[in-house]
Amino acid sequence: MPDKKSELVVLWTSGDRDVALKMVFMYALNAKIKGWWDEVTLIAWGSSAKLLSTDSELKDYIEKMKEAGIILEACRACADLFGVTSQLEDLGIDVKYMGETLTAYLKGNKKVITF
């Protein structure tokens, strides 16, 4: 019987730049590049969406994540509240209502880690 595909969802809710650079982004990118996980999804939710919309270094990191094949998503309700929906979409992030999606991730085979 073949092994199941390993799938990680990184739920990023912190507006702290150091948390983003020194944990969330570093781990997510390395997890994909080094093959620790077959599939990696990064979700920007809450104040992380606002931080991402204004920080050029984080935006550059997002490009590296896209190139590595990381799935990028953001909570539309949060992005709308912060007025950053179009900025996130311009980065190539799939901005959508995430409640049902996150619930499906939690109930399914994906592992979810939150920062």
Secondary structure as the mmCIF struct_conf table of DSSP 4:
data_model
#
loop_
_struct_conf.conf_type_id
_struct_conf.id
_struct_conf.beg_label_comp_id
_struct_conf.beg_label_asym_id
_struct_conf.beg_label_seq_id
_struct_conf.end_label_comp_id
_struct_conf.end_label_asym_id
_struct_conf.end_label_seq_id
HELX_LH_PP_P HELX_LH_PP_P1 PRO A 2 SER A 6
STRN STRN1 GLU A 7 TRP A 12
HELX_RH_AL_P HELX_RH_AL_P1 ARG A 17 VAL A 19
HELX_RH_PI_P HELX_RH_PI_P1 ALA A 20 VAL A 24
HELX_RH_AL_P HELX_RH_AL_P2 PHE A 25 ILE A 33
TURN_TY1_P TURN_TY1_P1 LYS A 34 GLY A 35
BEND BEND1 TRP A 36 ASP A 38
STRN STRN2 GLU A 39 ALA A 44
TURN_TY1_P TURN_TY1_P2 GLY A 46 GLY A 46
HELX_RH_AL_P HELX_RH_AL_P3 SER A 47 THR A 54
HELX_RH_AL_P HELX_RH_AL_P4 SER A 56 ALA A 68
TURN_TY1_P TURN_TY1_P3 GLY A 69 GLY A 69
STRN STRN3 ILE A 71 CYS A 75
HELX_RH_AL_P HELX_RH_AL_P5 ARG A 76 PHE A 82
TURN_TY1_P TURN_TY1_P4 GLY A 83 GLY A 83
HELX_RH_AL_P HELX_RH_AL_P6 THR A 85 ASP A 90
TURN_TY1_P TURN_TY1_P5 LEU A 91 GLY A 92
STRN STRN4 ASP A 94 LYS A 96
HELX_RH_AL_P HELX_RH_AL_P7 GLY A 99 LYS A 107
TURN_TY1_P TURN_TY1_P6 GLY A 108 ASN A 109
STRN STRN5 LYS A 111 THR A 114
#
